[in-house]
Amino acid sequence: MRTILYLSCSPKGPASVCRTFATEVLDRLAKHHPAATVVHRDLAASPPPFVDADFCSAILNPQAPADAFPCSEPLIVELEQADAVVIATPMHNYGPPAVLKAWIDQVVRIHRTFASTPSGKVGQLRDRPVFVVVASGGWFSSPSPGGTPPQPDFLTPYLRAVLHTIGIHDVHMLLLEGTSRGPDMLRRAVESARRQLDDPLPAAVD
């Protein structure tokens, strides 16, 4: 493993729970691969542009040159060069934050990262481990400790599906839930995420 792409999505910067825990993931990867370089793209600080009319027009042409996608192409190349990806994201209103969706819309591109075939979409990128650190103020994978039903989750299944579309299947979700419910709940969330991290990481970095 030579390059790790790290995408941070929280507007809270260093105070972000998902960003703080992502450093633990990166540290663990560094212990296994000390020579690996981390490429950090702070999507909250520098959001990718939304898809515009020029983008929509260019993707209709299978022969469109790379320079027809001045933002999309560098982001795709950056992803292609990564041997592993770490995504630190909050859950906003049951789904991905706008900056992460903007990045996805730039990298999930027909004729480039996936092909449309009679049997469905086929990813064009090689598989690699992706660690998604999700922070949520409430609970979505199970009821809350007090018994409140879990809130809807359109983030984790969406990320799995959209990464699968471009050829990435080795996806590990590290969930931090109840992070806004006081220090005790935050501590429990971090402990739970550490247990999740202990499970997939060794196999993924061999």
C-alpha positions as CSV (number, residue, x, y, z in Angstrom):
1,M,0.0,0.0,0.0
2,R,1.6,3.2,-1.2
3,T,-1.2,5.9,-1.1
4,I,-4.2,6.4,1.1
5,L,-6.9,8.9,0.1
6,Y,-8.5,10.6,3.0
7,L,-11.8,12.5,2.5
8,S,-13.1,14.6,5.4
9,C,-16.6,15.9,5.0
10,S,-17.6,17.5,8.3
11,P,-17.9,21.3,8.6
12,K,-16.8,21.1,12.2
13,G,-13.1,20.8,11.3
14,P,-10.9,19.5,14.1
15,A,-14.0,19.3,16.5
16,S,-15.6,16.7,14.2
17,V,-16.2,13.4,15.8
18,C,-15.9,11.4,12.5
19,R,-12.7,13.3,11.7
20,T,-11.2,12.6,15.1
21,F,-11.9,8.9,14.8
22,A,-10.6,8.8,11.2
23,T,-7.2,9.7,12.6
24,E,-7.3,6.4,14.5
25,V,-8.1,4.5,11.3
26,L,-5.2,6.3,9.5
27,D,-2.8,5.6,12.4
28,R,-3.7,1.9,12.2
29,L,-3.1,1.8,8.5
30,A,0.2,3.6,9.0
31,K,1.4,0.9,11.4
32,H,0.8,-1.7,8.8
33,H,2.1,0.5,5.9
34,P,4.6,3.0,7.4
35,A,5.7,4.1,3.9
36,A,2.3,5.0,2.7
37,T,1.5,8.6,1.8
38,V,-1.8,10.1,3.0
39,V,-3.5,12.4,0.5
40,H,-6.0,14.5,2.4
41,R,-8.9,16.2,0.6
42,D,-11.0,18.3,2.9
43,L,-14.3,18.4,1.1
44,A,-15.9,20.7,3.7
45,A,-13.1,23.3,3.3
46,S,-13.0,23.0,-0.5
47,P,-16.2,21.5,-1.8
48,P,-16.3,20.1,-5.3
49,P,-18.6,22.0,-7.7
50,F,-22.0,20.8,-8.3
51,V,-22.7,19.1,-11.7
52,D,-23.6,21.8,-14.2
53,A,-24.9,22.0,-17.8
54,D,-21.5,21.6,-19.4
55,F,-20.9,18.4,-17.4
56,C,-24.3,17.0,-18.3
57,S,-23.6,17.8,-22.0
58,A,-20.1,16.3,-22.0
59,I,-21.0,12.9,-20.4
60,L,-23.4,12.3,-23.3
61,N,-20.3,12.0,-25.6
62,P,-18.4,8.7,-25.0
63,Q,-15.4,10.3,-26.8
64,A,-15.3,13.5,-24.7
65,P,-11.7,14.3,-23.8
66,A,-10.6,14.4,-20.2
67,D,-10.3,18.2,-20.3
68,A,-14.0,18.4,-20.8
69,F,-14.2,17.5,-17.1
70,P,-11.8,19.9,-15.4
71,C,-12.9,19.0,-11.9
72,S,-14.1,15.4,-12.3
73,E,-11.0,14.0,-14.0
74,P,-8.4,15.1,-11.3
75,L,-10.7,13.6,-8.6
76,I,-11.0,10.3,-10.4
77,V,-7.3,10.1,-11.0
78,E,-6.7,10.8,-7.3
79,L,-9.1,8.0,-6.4
80,E,-7.5,5.6,-9.0
81,Q,-4.0,6.2,-7.5
82,A,-5.2,5.4,-4.0
83,D,-4.6,1.9,-2.6
84,A,-7.1,2.5,0.3
85,V,-9.6,5.2,1.0
86,V,-10.8,6.6,4.3
87,I,-14.0,8.7,4.3
88,A,-15.0,10.6,7.4
89,T,-18.5,11.9,7.1
90,P,-21.4,13.0,9.3
91,M,-25.0,11.9,8.6
92,H,-27.0,14.9,7.6
93,N,-30.8,14.4,7.6
94,Y,-30.5,10.6,7.1
95,G,-28.2,10.9,4.2
96,P,-24.8,12.1,2.9
97,P,-23.7,15.8,3.4
98,A,-23.9,17.9,0.3
99,V,-20.1,18.1,-0.1
100,L,-19.8,14.3,-0.2
101,K,-22.6,14.0,-2.7
102,A,-20.9,16.6,-4.9
103,W,-17.7,14.5,-4.8
104,I,-19.6,11.4,-5.7
105,D,-21.3,13.1,-8.6
106,Q,-17.9,14.1,-10.0
107,V,-16.3,10.6,-9.7
108,V,-19.2,8.4,-10.7
109,R,-19.1,9.1,-14.4
110,I,-20.4,7.0,-17.3
111,H,-17.7,6.0,-19.9
112,R,-15.0,6.6,-17.3
113,T,-15.6,5.0,-13.9
114,F,-18.5,2.8,-15.0
115,A,-19.9,1.4,-18.2
116,S,-23.6,0.9,-19.0
117,T,-24.2,-2.6,-20.4
118,P,-27.3,-4.7,-21.2
119,S,-26.9,-6.5,-17.9
120,G,-26.5,-3.3,-15.9
121,K,-23.7,-0.9,-14.8
122,V,-20.2,-2.3,-14.6
123,G,-17.5,-0.6,-12.5
124,Q,-14.3,0.3,-14.3
125,L,-12.1,0.9,-11.2
126,R,-10.1,-1.7,-9.4
127,D,-11.3,-2.7,-6.0
128,R,-9.6,-1.4,-2.8
129,P,-10.5,-1.2,0.9
130,V,-12.6,1.8,1.8
131,F,-13.2,2.7,5.5
132,V,-16.2,4.9,6.0
133,V,-16.4,6.6,9.4
134,V,-20.0,7.8,10.0
135,A,-20.9,10.0,12.9
136,S,-24.6,10.5,13.8
137,G,-26.2,12.5,16.6
138,G,-28.9,9.7,16.8
139,W,-29.1,6.0,16.3
140,F,-29.8,4.4,12.9
141,S,-28.4,0.8,13.0
142,S,-30.5,-0.2,16.0
143,P,-32.8,1.4,18.6
144,S,-31.3,3.9,21.0
145,P,-30.3,2.7,24.5
146,G,-33.6,4.2,25.7
147,G,-35.6,2.2,23.2
148,T,-36.3,4.9,20.6
149,P,-36.7,3.4,17.2
150,P,-33.8,3.8,14.8
151,Q,-33.9,6.7,12.4
152,P,-33.8,6.1,8.7
153,D,-30.4,5.5,7.1
154,F,-30.0,6.5,3.5
155,L,-26.3,7.1,3.9
156,T,-24.6,3.7,4.4
157,P,-26.6,1.7,1.8
158,Y,-26.2,4.5,-0.7
159,L,-22.4,4.6,-0.3
160,R,-22.2,0.9,-0.7
161,A,-24.3,1.0,-3.8
162,V,-22.5,3.9,-5.4
163,L,-19.0,2.6,-4.7
164,H,-20.1,-0.8,-6.1
165,T,-21.2,1.0,-9.3
166,I,-17.6,2.1,-10.0
167,G,-16.1,-1.3,-9.0
168,I,-15.3,-0.8,-5.3
169,H,-16.8,-3.6,-3.1
170,D,-14.4,-3.8,-0.1
171,V,-16.3,-1.3,2.0
172,H,-16.1,-1.2,5.8
173,M,-18.6,0.9,7.8
174,L,-17.4,2.3,11.2
175,L,-20.4,3.7,13.0
176,L,-20.4,6.3,15.7
177,E,-24.0,6.8,16.9
178,G,-25.5,9.0,19.6
179,T,-22.6,11.4,19.4
180,S,-24.7,14.4,20.4
181,R,-26.2,12.8,23.5
182,G,-23.5,13.8,26.0
183,P,-20.0,12.7,26.9
184,D,-20.9,9.3,28.2
185,M,-22.8,8.4,25.0
186,L,-19.9,9.8,22.9
187,R,-17.4,7.6,24.8
188,R,-19.6,4.5,24.2
189,A,-19.8,5.4,20.5
190,V,-16.1,5.6,20.2
191,E,-15.6,2.3,22.0
192,S,-18.1,0.7,19.7
193,A,-16.4,2.0,16.6
194,R,-13.0,0.8,17.9
195,R,-14.5,-2.7,18.2
196,Q,-15.7,-2.4,14.6
197,L,-12.3,-1.3,13.5
198,D,-10.6,-4.3,15.2
199,D,-12.6,-6.6,13.0
200,P,-12.1,-5.6,9.4
201,L,-8.8,-3.8,9.4
202,P,-6.2,-6.6,9.7
203,A,-7.7,-8.5,6.8
204,A,-8.1,-5.4,4.7
205,V,-4.4,-4.2,5.1
206,D,-2.6,-7.5,4.5
